[in-house]
């Protein structure tokens, strides 16, 4: 019984570091900020990808197409290059099926 009375009589005084509260609050704020960033990161990444896709579509829609040599009346297009292209003639094909 006497030991219990002595135990009750003793006071335990915690020795707290003066910077404990400041470090705790800083760690809590850093953790809260990292949770917020990790929560919103998929939405931010999706918004960046969607805006890039939207800009690409708008660029495709509003750029003028290259001028083709097509007659709008439905005629066949022709290519005017100024010089005639020579296609080599390698002779008549062999009917034997064996290259000589």
C-alpha positions as CSV (number, residue, x, y, z in Angstrom):
1,X,0.0,0.0,0.0
2,X,2.9,2.3,0.8
3,X,4.3,1.8,-2.7
4,X,1.1,2.8,-4.2
5,X,1.0,6.0,-2.1
6,X,4.5,6.8,-3.1
7,X,3.6,6.3,-6.7
8,X,0.7,8.7,-6.4
9,X,2.8,11.2,-4.7
10,X,5.4,11.4,-7.5
11,X,4.8,13.8,-10.2
12,X,6.0,13.1,-13.7
13,X,7.0,16.3,-15.4
14,X,7.5,15.9,-19.1
15,X,10.5,17.7,-20.5
16,X,9.2,19.1,-23.8
17,X,11.5,20.6,-26.4
18,X,10.6,24.3,-26.9
19,X,10.6,23.8,-30.7
20,X,8.3,20.7,-30.6
21,X,5.1,22.6,-31.4
22,X,6.6,24.5,-34.3
23,X,8.1,21.3,-35.8
24,X,4.8,19.4,-35.3
25,X,2.7,22.2,-36.9
26,X,5.2,22.4,-39.9
27,X,5.1,18.6,-40.4
28,X,1.3,18.6,-40.2
29,X,1.1,21.4,-42.9
30,X,3.5,19.7,-45.2
31,X,1.6,16.4,-44.9
32,X,-1.7,18.2,-45.6
33,X,-0.3,20.0,-48.6
34,X,1.1,16.8,-50.1
35,X,-2.2,15.0,-49.6
36,X,-4.0,17.9,-51.4
37,X,-1.5,17.8,-54.3
38,X,-1.8,14.0,-54.6
39,X,-5.6,14.3,-54.6
40,X,-5.8,16.9,-57.3
41,X,-2.9,15.7,-59.5
42,X,-5.0,13.4,-61.8
43,X,-7.4,16.2,-62.4
44,X,-4.6,18.7,-63.2
45,X,-3.0,16.2,-65.6
46,X,-6.3,15.5,-67.3
47,X,-6.9,19.2,-67.7
48,X,-3.4,19.7,-69.3
49,X,-3.9,16.9,-71.7
50,X,-7.5,18.0,-72.6
51,X,-6.3,21.6,-73.3
52,X,-3.4,20.4,-75.5
53,X,-5.9,18.3,-77.5
54,X,-8.3,21.2,-77.8
55,X,-5.5,23.5,-79.0
56,X,-4.5,20.8,-81.6
57,X,-8.1,20.5,-82.9
58,X,-8.5,24.3,-83.1
59,X,-5.2,24.5,-85.0
60,X,-6.3,21.8,-87.5
61,X,-9.7,23.5,-87.9
62,X,-8.5,27.0,-88.5
63,X,-5.4,26.5,-90.6
64,X,-6.0,26.9,-94.4
65,X,-5.5,23.7,-96.3
66,X,-2.7,23.4,-98.8
67,X,-3.7,24.4,-102.3
68,X,-4.2,21.3,-104.4
69,X,-4.2,21.2,-108.2
70,X,-7.8,20.0,-108.2
71,X,-10.4,21.5,-110.5
72,X,-13.6,22.1,-108.5
73,X,-15.7,21.1,-111.5
74,X,-14.8,17.4,-110.9
75,X,-12.0,17.0,-113.4
76,X,-8.9,15.0,-112.7
77,X,-6.0,16.8,-111.0
78,X,-2.8,17.1,-113.0
79,X,0.7,17.6,-111.8
80,X,2.7,20.3,-113.6
81,X,6.4,19.7,-112.8
82,X,7.9,21.2,-116.0
83,X,10.0,18.1,-117.1
84,X,8.9,14.8,-118.2
85,X,9.7,11.8,-116.0
86,X,11.4,9.0,-117.9
87,X,10.3,5.4,-117.0
88,X,13.0,2.9,-118.0
89,X,12.0,-0.1,-120.1
90,X,13.7,-3.3,-119.1
91,X,12.6,-5.3,-122.0
92,X,9.9,-8.0,-122.5
93,X,9.2,-10.3,-119.6
94,X,10.7,-13.8,-119.8
95,X,8.0,-16.6,-120.2
96,X,10.3,-19.3,-119.0
97,X,10.0,-18.3,-115.4
98,X,13.8,-18.6,-114.9
99,X,16.0,-15.6,-114.8
100,X,18.8,-15.8,-117.2
